[in-house]
Amino acid sequence: MKRIDELKFTDDILFSAVLMYDPEITKELIERITGRKIQEILAMNDQKMLGRDPFLKKVRVDVRFTDDETIYVVEMQMYRDKYLPQRLRYYASVNDYEQLKPGMYYNRLKHLY
């Protein structure tokens, strides 16, 4: 196990801790990276496990937060993954699944970024 002074920003524990420490830090970082203006952050989760069905593959995201119109999923990727497009597609579908309850219309889905 690394000591705290040996951790890099890309280490899972430090990455999540920095982003979860203060929503304003997360907001500013994501605005700088994406060039998007984020409204107020309404909810934040770190190491969020997505997926309600016990028989389906779960998704664990580093940091997930929402504003009025959008869900943001932040992942630190440190290695090349030739299946990244398929992984992102699956992550998006699970995020959509998490948003809609039975009887809800598809227009209730927030944008995903």
PyMOL CGO cylinders between C-alpha atoms (Angstrom):
from pymol import cmd
from pymol.cgo import CYLINDER

trace = [
    CYLINDER, 0.00, 0.00, 0.00, 1.28, 3.47, -0.88, 0.3, 1, 1, 1, 1, 1, 1,
    CYLINDER, 1.28, 3.47, -0.88, 1.76, 6.19, 1.68, 0.3, 1, 1, 1, 1, 1, 1,
    CYLINDER, 1.76, 6.19, 1.68, -0.32, 9.31, 1.11, 0.3, 1, 1, 1, 1, 1, 1,
    CYLINDER, -0.32, 9.31, 1.11, 2.71, 11.33, -0.02, 0.3, 1, 1, 1, 1, 1, 1,
    CYLINDER, 2.71, 11.33, -0.02, 3.43, 8.68, -2.68, 0.3, 1, 1, 1, 1, 1, 1,
    CYLINDER, 3.43, 8.68, -2.68, -0.02, 8.87, -4.29, 0.3, 1, 1, 1, 1, 1, 1,
    CYLINDER, -0.02, 8.87, -4.29, -0.49, 10.42, -7.72, 0.3, 1, 1, 1, 1, 1, 1,
    CYLINDER, -0.49, 10.42, -7.72, -3.66, 12.15, -8.90, 0.3, 1, 1, 1, 1, 1, 1,
    CYLINDER, -3.66, 12.15, -8.90, -4.26, 9.18, -11.21, 0.3, 1, 1, 1, 1, 1, 1,
    CYLINDER, -4.26, 9.18, -11.21, -4.38, 6.72, -8.28, 0.3, 1, 1, 1, 1, 1, 1,
    CYLINDER, -4.38, 6.72, -8.28, -7.96, 5.64, -7.71, 0.3, 1, 1, 1, 1, 1, 1,
    CYLINDER, -7.96, 5.64, -7.71, -8.18, 6.66, -4.06, 0.3, 1, 1, 1, 1, 1, 1,
    CYLINDER, -8.18, 6.66, -4.06, -6.68, 10.11, -4.53, 0.3, 1, 1, 1, 1, 1, 1,
    CYLINDER, -6.68, 10.11, -4.53, -8.62, 10.80, -7.74, 0.3, 1, 1, 1, 1, 1, 1,
    CYLINDER, -8.62, 10.80, -7.74, -11.94, 10.05, -6.03, 0.3, 1, 1, 1, 1, 1, 1,
    CYLINDER, -11.94, 10.05, -6.03, -10.98, 11.86, -2.83, 0.3, 1, 1, 1, 1, 1, 1,
    CYLINDER, -10.98, 11.86, -2.83, -10.00, 15.07, -4.64, 0.3, 1, 1, 1, 1, 1, 1,
    CYLINDER, -10.00, 15.07, -4.64, -13.15, 15.10, -6.76, 0.3, 1, 1, 1, 1, 1, 1,
    CYLINDER, -13.15, 15.10, -6.76, -15.43, 14.29, -3.81, 0.3, 1, 1, 1, 1, 1, 1,
    CYLINDER, -15.43, 14.29, -3.81, -13.76, 16.73, -1.38, 0.3, 1, 1, 1, 1, 1, 1,
    CYLINDER, -13.76, 16.73, -1.38, -15.49, 19.81, -2.73, 0.3, 1, 1, 1, 1, 1, 1,
    CYLINDER, -15.49, 19.81, -2.73, -18.08, 19.90, -5.52, 0.3, 1, 1, 1, 1, 1, 1,
    CYLINDER, -18.08, 19.90, -5.52, -16.67, 23.26, -6.66, 0.3, 1, 1, 1, 1, 1, 1,
    CYLINDER, -16.67, 23.26, -6.66, -13.30, 21.64, -7.39, 0.3, 1, 1, 1, 1, 1, 1,
    CYLINDER, -13.30, 21.64, -7.39, -15.02, 18.94, -9.43, 0.3, 1, 1, 1, 1, 1, 1,
    CYLINDER, -15.02, 18.94, -9.43, -17.16, 21.50, -11.23, 0.3, 1, 1, 1, 1, 1, 1,
    CYLINDER, -17.16, 21.50, -11.23, -14.18, 23.65, -12.19, 0.3, 1, 1, 1, 1, 1, 1,
    CYLINDER, -14.18, 23.65, -12.19, -12.07, 20.68, -13.29, 0.3, 1, 1, 1, 1, 1, 1,
    CYLINDER, -12.07, 20.68, -13.29, -14.80, 19.22, -15.49, 0.3, 1, 1, 1, 1, 1, 1,
    CYLINDER, -14.80, 19.22, -15.49, -15.61, 22.63, -16.97, 0.3, 1, 1, 1, 1, 1, 1,
    CYLINDER, -15.61, 22.63, -16.97, -11.94, 23.10, -17.90, 0.3, 1, 1, 1, 1, 1, 1,
    CYLINDER, -11.94, 23.10, -17.90, -11.62, 19.60, -19.39, 0.3, 1, 1, 1, 1, 1, 1,
    CYLINDER, -11.62, 19.60, -19.39, -14.89, 19.59, -21.34, 0.3, 1, 1, 1, 1, 1, 1,
    CYLINDER, -14.89, 19.59, -21.34, -15.38, 23.27, -22.10, 0.3, 1, 1, 1, 1, 1, 1,
    CYLINDER, -15.38, 23.27, -22.10, -18.98, 22.86, -20.85, 0.3, 1, 1, 1, 1, 1, 1,
    CYLINDER, -18.98, 22.86, -20.85, -20.61, 25.14, -18.29, 0.3, 1, 1, 1, 1, 1, 1,
    CYLINDER, -20.61, 25.14, -18.29, -22.01, 23.05, -15.45, 0.3, 1, 1, 1, 1, 1, 1,
    CYLINDER, -22.01, 23.05, -15.45, -24.95, 24.27, -13.45, 0.3, 1, 1, 1, 1, 1, 1,
    CYLINDER, -24.95, 24.27, -13.45, -25.13, 23.49, -9.76, 0.3, 1, 1, 1, 1, 1, 1,
    CYLINDER, -25.13, 23.49, -9.76, -24.09, 19.94, -8.82, 0.3, 1, 1, 1, 1, 1, 1,
    CYLINDER, -24.09, 19.94, -8.82, -27.17, 18.36, -7.26, 0.3, 1, 1, 1, 1, 1, 1,
    CYLINDER, -27.17, 18.36, -7.26, -25.79, 14.97, -6.22, 0.3, 1, 1, 1, 1, 1, 1,
    CYLINDER, -25.79, 14.97, -6.22, -22.39, 13.28, -6.17, 0.3, 1, 1, 1, 1, 1, 1,
    CYLINDER, -22.39, 13.28, -6.17, -21.32, 9.69, -5.62, 0.3, 1, 1, 1, 1, 1, 1,
    CYLINDER, -21.32, 9.69, -5.62, -17.88, 8.16, -5.55, 0.3, 1, 1, 1, 1, 1, 1,
    CYLINDER, -17.88, 8.16, -5.55, -17.24, 4.55, -6.49, 0.3, 1, 1, 1, 1, 1, 1,
    CYLINDER, -17.24, 4.55, -6.49, -20.91, 4.25, -7.41, 0.3, 1, 1, 1, 1, 1, 1,
    CYLINDER, -20.91, 4.25, -7.41, -22.06, 0.76, -8.37, 0.3, 1, 1, 1, 1, 1, 1,
    CYLINDER, -22.06, 0.76, -8.37, -24.74, 0.93, -11.04, 0.3, 1, 1, 1, 1, 1, 1,
    CYLINDER, -24.74, 0.93, -11.04, -27.16, -1.80, -12.05, 0.3, 1, 1, 1, 1, 1, 1,
    CYLINDER, -27.16, -1.80, -12.05, -30.19, -3.07, -10.17, 0.3, 1, 1, 1, 1, 1, 1,
    CYLINDER, -30.19, -3.07, -10.17, -30.49, -6.50, -11.76, 0.3, 1, 1, 1, 1, 1, 1,
    CYLINDER, -30.49, -6.50, -11.76, -28.45, -9.08, -9.82, 0.3, 1, 1, 1, 1, 1, 1,
    CYLINDER, -28.45, -9.08, -9.82, -28.04, -11.18, -12.98, 0.3, 1, 1, 1, 1, 1, 1,
    CYLINDER, -28.04, -11.18, -12.98, -26.47, -8.43, -15.10, 0.3, 1, 1, 1, 1, 1, 1,
    CYLINDER, -26.47, -8.43, -15.10, -22.93, -7.12, -15.08, 0.3, 1, 1, 1, 1, 1, 1,
    CYLINDER, -22.93, -7.12, -15.08, -22.50, -4.17, -12.72, 0.3, 1, 1, 1, 1, 1, 1,
    CYLINDER, -22.50, -4.17, -12.72, -20.77, -0.89, -13.54, 0.3, 1, 1, 1, 1, 1, 1,
    CYLINDER, -20.77, -0.89, -13.54, -18.53, 0.90, -11.03, 0.3, 1, 1, 1, 1, 1, 1,
    CYLINDER, -18.53, 0.90, -11.03, -17.79, 4.51, -11.84, 0.3, 1, 1, 1, 1, 1, 1,
    CYLINDER, -17.79, 4.51, -11.84, -15.15, 6.67, -10.13, 0.3, 1, 1, 1, 1, 1, 1,
    CYLINDER, -15.15, 6.67, -10.13, -17.26, 9.80, -9.71, 0.3, 1, 1, 1, 1, 1, 1,
    CYLINDER, -17.26, 9.80, -9.71, -20.82, 10.42, -10.89, 0.3, 1, 1, 1, 1, 1, 1,
    CYLINDER, -20.82, 10.42, -10.89, -22.66, 13.69, -10.48, 0.3, 1, 1, 1, 1, 1, 1,
    CYLINDER, -22.66, 13.69, -10.48, -25.73, 15.42, -11.81, 0.3, 1, 1, 1, 1, 1, 1,
    CYLINDER, -25.73, 15.42, -11.81, -27.00, 18.89, -12.48, 0.3, 1, 1, 1, 1, 1, 1,
    CYLINDER, -27.00, 18.89, -12.48, -30.49, 19.87, -13.66, 0.3, 1, 1, 1, 1, 1, 1,
    CYLINDER, -30.49, 19.87, -13.66, -30.14, 18.45, -17.17, 0.3, 1, 1, 1, 1, 1, 1,
    CYLINDER, -30.14, 18.45, -17.17, -27.12, 16.14, -17.31, 0.3, 1, 1, 1, 1, 1, 1,
    CYLINDER, -27.12, 16.14, -17.31, -25.46, 13.19, -15.61, 0.3, 1, 1, 1, 1, 1, 1,
    CYLINDER, -25.46, 13.19, -15.61, -21.66, 13.31, -15.65, 0.3, 1, 1, 1, 1, 1, 1,
    CYLINDER, -21.66, 13.31, -15.65, -19.64, 10.12, -15.24, 0.3, 1, 1, 1, 1, 1, 1,
    CYLINDER, -19.64, 10.12, -15.24, -15.94, 10.69, -14.57, 0.3, 1, 1, 1, 1, 1, 1,
    CYLINDER, -15.94, 10.69, -14.57, -13.51, 7.81, -15.03, 0.3, 1, 1, 1, 1, 1, 1,
    CYLINDER, -13.51, 7.81, -15.03, -9.74, 7.80, -14.80, 0.3, 1, 1, 1, 1, 1, 1,
    CYLINDER, -9.74, 7.80, -14.80, -8.46, 5.55, -17.58, 0.3, 1, 1, 1, 1, 1, 1,
    CYLINDER, -8.46, 5.55, -17.58, -4.82, 4.52, -17.11, 0.3, 1, 1, 1, 1, 1, 1,
    CYLINDER, -4.82, 4.52, -17.11, -4.46, 1.73, -19.64, 0.3, 1, 1, 1, 1, 1, 1,
    CYLINDER, -4.46, 1.73, -19.64, -5.38, 1.12, -23.24, 0.3, 1, 1, 1, 1, 1, 1,
    CYLINDER, -5.38, 1.12, -23.24, -8.57, -0.87, -23.60, 0.3, 1, 1, 1, 1, 1, 1,
    CYLINDER, -8.57, -0.87, -23.60, -9.37, -2.03, -27.12, 0.3, 1, 1, 1, 1, 1, 1,
    CYLINDER, -9.37, -2.03, -27.12, -12.98, -2.58, -26.02, 0.3, 1, 1, 1, 1, 1, 1,
    CYLINDER, -12.98, -2.58, -26.02, -13.44, 0.94, -24.63, 0.3, 1, 1, 1, 1, 1, 1,
    CYLINDER, -13.44, 0.94, -24.63, -16.19, 1.88, -27.13, 0.3, 1, 1, 1, 1, 1, 1,
    CYLINDER, -16.19, 1.88, -27.13, -18.23, -1.18, -26.12, 0.3, 1, 1, 1, 1, 1, 1,
    CYLINDER, -18.23, -1.18, -26.12, -17.56, -0.49, -22.43, 0.3, 1, 1, 1, 1, 1, 1,
    CYLINDER, -17.56, -0.49, -22.43, -18.76, 3.11, -22.80, 0.3, 1, 1, 1, 1, 1, 1,
    CYLINDER, -18.76, 3.11, -22.80, -21.85, 1.91, -24.65, 0.3, 1, 1, 1, 1, 1, 1,
    CYLINDER, -21.85, 1.91, -24.65, -22.63, -0.48, -21.80, 0.3, 1, 1, 1, 1, 1, 1,
    CYLINDER, -22.63, -0.48, -21.80, -21.99, 2.22, -19.17, 0.3, 1, 1, 1, 1, 1, 1,
    CYLINDER, -21.99, 2.22, -19.17, -24.40, 4.54, -21.01, 0.3, 1, 1, 1, 1, 1, 1,
    CYLINDER, -24.40, 4.54, -21.01, -27.12, 1.89, -21.17, 0.3, 1, 1, 1, 1, 1, 1,
    CYLINDER, -27.12, 1.89, -21.17, -26.79, 1.12, -17.44, 0.3, 1, 1, 1, 1, 1, 1,
    CYLINDER, -26.79, 1.12, -17.44, -26.97, 4.85, -16.63, 0.3, 1, 1, 1, 1, 1, 1,
    CYLINDER, -26.97, 4.85, -16.63, -30.16, 5.08, -18.68, 0.3, 1, 1, 1, 1, 1, 1,
    CYLINDER, -30.16, 5.08, -18.68, -31.56, 2.01, -16.95, 0.3, 1, 1, 1, 1, 1, 1,
    CYLINDER, -31.56, 2.01, -16.95, -30.85, 3.59, -13.56, 0.3, 1, 1, 1, 1, 1, 1,
    CYLINDER, -30.85, 3.59, -13.56, -32.80, 6.74, -14.46, 0.3, 1, 1, 1, 1, 1, 1,
    CYLINDER, -32.80, 6.74, -14.46, -36.08, 5.27, -15.65, 0.3, 1, 1, 1, 1, 1, 1,
    CYLINDER, -36.08, 5.27, -15.65, -38.55, 3.62, -13.31, 0.3, 1, 1, 1, 1, 1, 1,
    CYLINDER, -38.55, 3.62, -13.31, -41.46, 1.54, -14.65, 0.3, 1, 1, 1, 1, 1, 1,
    CYLINDER, -41.46, 1.54, -14.65, -44.05, 3.75, -16.36, 0.3, 1, 1, 1, 1, 1, 1,
    CYLINDER, -44.05, 3.75, -16.36, -41.69, 6.70, -16.94, 0.3, 1, 1, 1, 1, 1, 1,
    CYLINDER, -41.69, 6.70, -16.94, -41.36, 8.17, -20.43, 0.3, 1, 1, 1, 1, 1, 1,
    CYLINDER, -41.36, 8.17, -20.43, -38.04, 8.24, -22.28, 0.3, 1, 1, 1, 1, 1, 1,
    CYLINDER, -38.04, 8.24, -22.28, -38.11, 12.04, -22.44, 0.3, 1, 1, 1, 1, 1, 1,
    CYLINDER, -38.11, 12.04, -22.44, -37.30, 11.98, -18.70, 0.3, 1, 1, 1, 1, 1, 1,
    CYLINDER, -37.30, 11.98, -18.70, -33.78, 10.68, -19.44, 0.3, 1, 1, 1, 1, 1, 1,
    CYLINDER, -33.78, 10.68, -19.44, -31.12, 13.23, -18.65, 0.3, 1, 1, 1, 1, 1, 1,
    CYLINDER, -31.12, 13.23, -18.65, -28.23, 13.78, -21.05, 0.3, 1, 1, 1, 1, 1, 1,
    CYLINDER, -28.23, 13.78, -21.05, -25.16, 11.68, -20.24, 0.3, 1, 1, 1, 1, 1, 1,
    CYLINDER, -25.16, 11.68, -20.24, -21.67, 13.08, -20.53, 0.3, 1, 1, 1, 1, 1, 1,
]
cmd.load_cgo(trace, "trace")
